[in-house]
Amino acid sequence: MYFAYRRHATNNSLVPVSLALLLVSFALLLKGTIQFFAPGAGQDFWYRWSAQQYVAAHIDPFRVAFYASDNAQALPPDIPRQLAEYAGNPVSAVDPPWVFAFSAPLHAASRPLAPIAFVSFQYVALVVAILCTRVISRPLAPGQTVLLISLFLANQAFGETILNGNLGILTLAAIACYFALQRRSVWLASGTALAVAQLKTTIGAPLVLVALVERKILSVGTAAAILLLATSWTRFTLGIDYAGLFQRMLDGVGRYSVGGLSPHKGLMLLGLDKNLSIATSGILILAIAAILEWRWRRDSIAQMGIFAVCSRVFTYHLVIDNVVMAFLVMAMAITWIESGMAPRAGIILGGLVVSLLLPARLTEITAVGIGQQLFWLVALAVLLHARRGRAVAPATTAHLGHSPHAQAAT
């Protein structure tokens, strides 16, 4: 009786917490959206919009960007003047070839309308991610669902992503779709979500591990076919062979992938080449993640948490890529609810939210960034310890007060 009352009282006390988090989240989103339309903002968007104009004109955007970076930002002399004045300098070209096919509708609008269209896509993607969160968390009660959504959105990286014009939110929506479909026999839909998640490969790539561990061969095959078709579109549009496209991508990574904090920086301090250090640290982290994914292959919530941490640390990232950590927050929140709102999980969950609401400039300080990532690793360890021995689909035992785990916790 006492513990049931305590849970009821806790539920009621969390309503203002949910509302406060939603207000903070919407304020951060609005701030990022307003700043996106300011002069000089939205750099990632404008770089990709510029590159896409050259692709539409059957001109290699990598050649344009590389020439400009080597010649004081001057564009190649053979570029038609009208196109050069309209498209401008793509500045930083690093995307895999399939991204140009995926991005075509995102950057099809004219210069005056393009930013409005892009922001609209961002908010549609956020709605999709929220709806998928509801599916993943079933059968939570309505109040618990609102709490989960508020925790999912409590991340300053969402606003920063819109401000920078990055593709992180669109990728996040595709990842959310995959997890919402994870335990269903819909290989075509999950394969499509897996492919679209590669819109930002530095976030979406580790999702392939989840699919492989679950032996979703048809889903992986569908994703591979979609990516091949998209790459082929770019190949024939630009007249560059497949090897040439990927070599240009690697050259772009070597030129422009700077900043951020990830384990590859440690390898660079040991003298390894930048590209080699990125590849080496990425392979090692992906291998560890694969072992963990296999160990918790029957627990979708644990897999979500493992994916989030692996995605965030396996390669170079900036603060805008913290959007993917929303999945670790969601996994911890569901686990917290399932456990009857156990204090230890609650403390870790609170710490995760705080770590993701820290100002971007603060997290750019090396000591703070390292501490932040170490805390995420600790949070993952706590999550996996709490979920040991479970074999469940998303939130199948999540009714607070009806979960066997909640009963045991009391």
N, C-alpha and C positions, 0 to 999 in steps of 0.2 A: 504494500500500500504506500509506504513512504517513498520507495523508489519510483513508483508510477507517478506520484504527485510531483516528485522532483523533476522527472522528465517533462511533465506537463508545464510546470513552472518555467523550466528552461526553454521550452518551445515558445511560450508567450514572451519571455524576455528577449528572444532572438528576433522578434518582429521589428523592433526599432533598429536593431543591428543591420538587418537586411535592407531596410529603407535607407539607412545612412550610407551603406556601401553602394547601393544603387545610385543615390544622389552624387556621391563622389565619382563613381564610374561615368555617369552621364556628364558631369562637369568636365572631367578629363577628356572625354570624347568631343564635347563641344569646343573646348579650348583647342584641341588638336585640329578640329575641322576649320575653325576660324583662322588659325595660324596658317593652315595649308594654303589659303587663298591670298596670303600676304606676298608681296614681291620677294623673290628669292627663296621662297619655301617650296616644299614638295619636290626636292631635287631628284629623288629616285624616279618619281613619276615622269618628270620632264625629260630625264635622260632616256627612259624607255620610250616615251612618246616620240622623241626625236629619232631614236633608232628605228622605231616601227615605220616612220615615214620613209626612211631610206629603204627598208625592206619592201615596202609597197611599191617603191620605184625600182626595185630589182637591183639595189646597190648594197654592197656589203657594209653593214654598219660598223663592224669591227675595224675595217680598213679606214673608215672615216675617223673613228675615235682614236685609233693608234696614230694616224697621221697628225691629228690635231694635238695630241699630247706630246709628240716629238717636234712640233713646229709652232710653238707658242700659241696654241689653240687656233691656228689658221686651218681652214678646211682644205681638202685636196683641190687643186685647181681645175680638175676635170668634172667636178660636181656642177650641174646646171645652177646658174646663179639664183633663179627663182626658187628652186628647191632648197638651196643652201640658206637663203634668207628665211624661208618658211620653217624648215625643220631645225636649223641650228646645229649645234654641236652635241652629239650623244654623250660625250665626255667619258663615261664609264660603261664599257660593254663587257659583261662577264657571264651572260646568261647561257644556259644550255640551248641547243638549237630548237627544241620543241617549244620553248617559252615564246618564241616569236609567233608561232602558230596560235598558241593559247591566248597571247596578248593582243592579237589582231582586233577582236571586237572591243577590248578594253581601251584601245588607243585609236579607234577609228574616227572618233569625233574630231571636228576642226579645233584649232587652238583655243578659240574663245569658249567652246562648249566642253572641251576635253576634261578639264578639272571637275566640272559639275558631274559629268557622267561617271568619272572615276570615283568620286565620293559616294555617289548613289550606289555603285557596285559594292563599295565597302560596307555600307549600312545594310544592304540586302544580304551580304555574306554574314554579317553579325546576327541578323534575324535567323538565318539558316542555322548558324552555330548554336543559338539559343534553343531553337526547336529540337535540334539533335541532342542538346544537353537534357532536355525533358525526356526524350526517348531513352537515353542512356541511363537516366536516374530512376526510371520506373521500377517499382510502384511507390515512390515517395508521396507523401501527403502534399497538398497544395502549398502549405506554409513552408515545408521543407524544400520544395522545389524552388520557391522564390528565394530562399536562403542560398541554395546551391547556385542559382543563376547569378545572384549578387556576388557571391564569392568568385565565380568564374570570371565575371567582368571586372572585378576589383584589381586592375592591373594597368598601371600608367602606360605600359607599352602599346595599348590599343590607340590611345590618343597620339602617341609618338609615331606610330605606324602611319596613321592618316596624315600627320604633319609632314612626314618625310615622303609620302606618296609610295610607300612600300607595298609589296604583295603579301605581307604576312597574314593579314586578316582573311584574304581570299583563300590562302593555303590552309589556315586554321579551320575555315568552314568545311573544306574538303576532308580534312582529317577527322573533324567531328562527324561528318557523314559516314566515314569509314567505320568509326567506332560504334555509331548507331546501328549500322548494318552488320556488325562483326559476328554476331551469333545467328545470323539468318542465312539461308541458302539462296542468296541473291548475288551470284558471282559477277554478273554483268554490272550491276550497280556498284558493288564494292570495288570492282576492278576499275571502274570509271573514276570513283572517288580517289582511289590510290594513284591513278595517273594524274588527275588534276592537282593532287597534293604535291606533285613535282613541279608545280608552277614556281615554287621556291624550294629548290632541291636541298638547300642547306638545312631546311626544317623538315621537309617531307621524306627524305631518303630513308631514315630509320624506320619508317612505317612499313617498308618492304620486309624488314626483319619480322615484324609482327605477323604479316601474312604468310611468310615462309614457315615460321615456327608452327603456325596453325595448319600448315599444308594446304593452303588455299591456292592450289596451282592454277585453277581456272581464273581466279581473280588476278593473280600475278601475270598470267598470260594475257589477259584482257588489257591490263595496264601497259604491258610491254608493247602490245599491238598498237594501242592508242599513241604511245610515245613514238613508236616507229613511224606511224602515219604522220604525226605532227612534225617529226624531224624531216621526213621526206618532203613535206610541204615546203619547209624552209630550204631544203637542199635544192629543189627544182625552182623555187622562186628566186634564189640568189645564184644558182648555177655553180655551187660549190659542193665538192664531194663530201661524204659523211666524215671522213677522217679530217678533212680541212676545217669543217665546222667545229669539231671537238677540239682540234688544236688551237683554233682561234679562242675558244672558250678558256682553255688552259692559259693561253698567253694573256688573256684579259684578267684572269685571277692573279697571275703573277704581277701584273702592272697595278691593279686597282684594289685588291683585297688588303686593306690596311685597317688598323685600329682594332678595337674589340679585345676581349680577353678570353683565351681558351688554352687548353694544354699544349697546343702546337707551339706556343710562344716559348715554353720551356725547352722544347727540342731545338728551336732556333738559337737559344742561348748556348746550346751545346755545339753549335756550329753547323747544324743541318740546313740545307737549302730550304727556302720558304715553301715551295710546292711539295718537296719531299717531307717536310715536317708536318704539313697539313695532311698529307696522305697517310703518313705513319701513325700519327695520333688518331686520325679518323678510323683507321683499320683496327687499332688496338681497342678503342672505345666501343666500336661496333661489335667486336668479338666478345667483349665482356657483356654487352647488352644482349647479344644473342644467347649467351649462356643463361642469363637471368630470365629472358623471355621464355626460354625452354623450361626452366624450372617452374615458372608460374604460368605456363601455357594454358591452363584450365581456369585461370582467374582473369577475366577481362579488365577488372579494375586495377589489379597489380600491373598488368601489361601496359595499361594507359600511363601509369606513373613511370614505369621504366622507360617507355618511349619518350616521354616528355623530357626527362633528365638527359637521356642519350642525345636527343635531338638538339638540346640546348648547348651541350658541351663537346660534341664530337668534332666540330670544326669551328672556324672563326665566326664570331657573332658579335653584334652590337646590341645595345639595350633594346632596340625595337624588336629583336627576336625573342624577347621575354614573353611574347604572346603565347608561345607554345607551352609555357609553364602553367597556363590555365588548366591544362590537363592533369598536372600533378596536384594542383589545388582541388580539382574536382574529385580525383581519386582519393585524396586524403579526407575531403569533406564527406564523401559517401561512406568511407571506412569509419569516420568519427560517428556518423549517425547510426550505422549498423552496430557499433560497439556500445550504444546507449550513451553517446556523448561522453566517452571516457576522457578524463582530464589531460592525460599525456598527449593523445591525438589532438585534442583541442588546442593545446599550447603550440604544438607543431603547426597546426593549421593556421593559427593566428600569426605565428612567425612567418609563414609563407606569404600570407597576405601583406604583412608589413614589408617584407623584402621586395615585393613586386609593386609596392606603392612608393618606394623611395624615389626621390627626384633623380632624373637621368644624370645630371651633372655629378651627383654624389656617387652613383654607381660606377662612374667613369674613373674614380680614384682607384688605383690598383689594389690597395689593401681592402677597400670596401667590396670591390668586385670579386676578389678572391674569397673573402669571408662569405659573400652572398652565395657563391657556387658551392663552397664547402657545406653551408647550411642546407642547400638543396640536396646534396648527397646524404646528409644526415637524415633529412626528411624522408628521402626514398628508403633508407635503411629502416626507419621506424615504420613506414607504410608496409614494407615487405614482411617485417617481423609480425606486424599486427594481422597480416593476411595469410600467414603461413597455414598450410593445410586446407585452405579454402579452394573450392572448384565451382565457381559460379559465373553466370552471365551477369552483365551490369545490373547491380542493385536488386537482384532477385530476392534478397532477404532484407530489403531496406526499410520495411515498415517499422518505424520506431515503436518499441514496446511490443512488437510481434516477432522480431528477429530472434533466432536462437542465440545469436552472439550477444544481443542486447540483454537477454535474460541471464546469460552466463555472467555478463559484466556486472549485473546487480547483485 
